Amino acid sequence: MYLQTESIYHDRTAYGHLSSHQRSDMLLEVDFKWLMAGQGCNVDPIRLRNDAVYAKVCFQFALYSGCDPLRICAADLQAEFDGEMSVKTYSA
């Protein structure tokens, strides 16, 4: 049986336009979203990227959770977001 999802795994060019860093960042966000879901919190990834207050609340919840992988993931993602914000602020 051929499923649509199989084409993603067989097509190595599906995310070819993204750099390895961008793919890594995308996976980090997906990990964060699913780890937060495991704690009963639904995360809006678009709002997470565009609303600094929302992101801060999400990260604070994650950093104080009892889930080690979530805390590590949140710290990494927050550092990435902080780096992006400083670049945006500097270039503006």
C-alpha positions as CSV (number, residue, x, y, z in Angstrom):
1,M,0.0,0.0,0.0
2,Y,1.3,3.4,-0.9
3,L,0.6,6.2,1.5
4,Q,1.1,9.9,0.9
5,T,3.5,10.1,3.9
6,E,5.8,7.6,2.3
7,S,6.7,10.1,-0.4
8,I,8.2,12.4,2.2
9,Y,10.6,9.8,3.4
10,H,11.6,8.6,-0.1
11,D,12.0,12.1,-1.5
12,R,15.2,13.4,-0.1
13,T,14.7,16.8,-1.7
14,A,11.5,17.6,0.2
15,Y,13.3,20.0,2.4
16,G,16.3,20.5,0.2
17,H,15.7,24.3,0.1
18,L,16.4,24.5,3.8
19,S,19.9,24.6,5.2
20,S,20.9,22.0,7.8
21,H,20.7,24.7,10.5
22,Q,17.1,25.6,9.4
23,R,16.1,21.9,9.4
24,S,17.6,21.5,12.9
25,D,15.7,24.6,14.1
26,M,12.5,23.3,12.7
27,L,12.9,19.9,14.4
28,L,13.6,21.7,17.7
29,E,10.4,23.6,17.4
30,V,8.5,20.4,16.6
31,D,10.1,18.7,19.6
32,F,9.1,21.6,21.8
33,K,5.5,21.6,20.6
34,W,5.1,17.9,21.2
35,L,6.8,17.9,24.6
36,M,4.5,20.8,25.7
37,A,1.5,18.8,24.4
38,G,2.6,16.0,26.7
39,Q,2.3,18.4,29.6
40,G,-1.2,19.4,28.5
41,C,-0.2,22.7,26.8
42,N,-1.0,23.4,23.1
43,V,1.6,25.6,21.5
44,D,0.8,27.8,18.5
45,P,4.1,27.8,16.6
46,I,3.3,30.9,14.5
47,R,2.4,32.8,17.7
48,L,5.5,31.4,19.4
49,R,7.7,33.0,16.7
50,N,5.9,36.3,16.5
51,D,4.6,37.1,20.0
52,A,7.5,37.7,22.5
53,V,5.1,37.7,25.5
54,Y,3.5,34.4,24.5
55,A,6.9,32.8,23.9
56,K,8.1,34.0,27.3
57,V,5.1,32.4,29.0
58,C,5.6,29.2,27.1
59,F,9.3,29.0,27.9
60,Q,8.7,29.8,31.6
61,F,6.2,27.0,31.9
62,A,8.6,24.6,30.1
63,L,11.6,25.6,32.1
64,Y,9.8,25.0,35.4
65,S,8.2,21.7,34.4
66,G,9.1,18.4,35.8
67,C,10.1,17.0,32.4
68,D,13.9,17.1,31.8
69,P,13.7,16.8,28.0
70,L,11.2,19.6,27.9
71,R,13.4,21.9,30.0
72,I,16.4,21.1,27.8
73,C,14.5,21.7,24.6
74,A,13.0,24.9,25.9
75,A,16.4,26.3,27.0
76,D,17.8,25.5,23.5
77,L,14.9,27.0,21.7
78,Q,14.8,30.1,23.9
79,A,18.5,30.6,23.2
80,E,17.8,30.3,19.5
81,F,14.9,32.8,19.7
82,D,17.0,35.2,21.7
83,G,19.7,35.1,19.1
84,E,17.2,35.8,16.3
85,M,15.7,38.7,18.2
86,S,19.1,40.3,18.7
87,V,19.8,39.9,15.0
88,K,16.5,41.5,14.1
89,T,17.0,44.3,16.6
90,Y,20.5,45.0,15.4
91,S,19.6,45.0,11.7
92,A,16.5,47.2,12.1
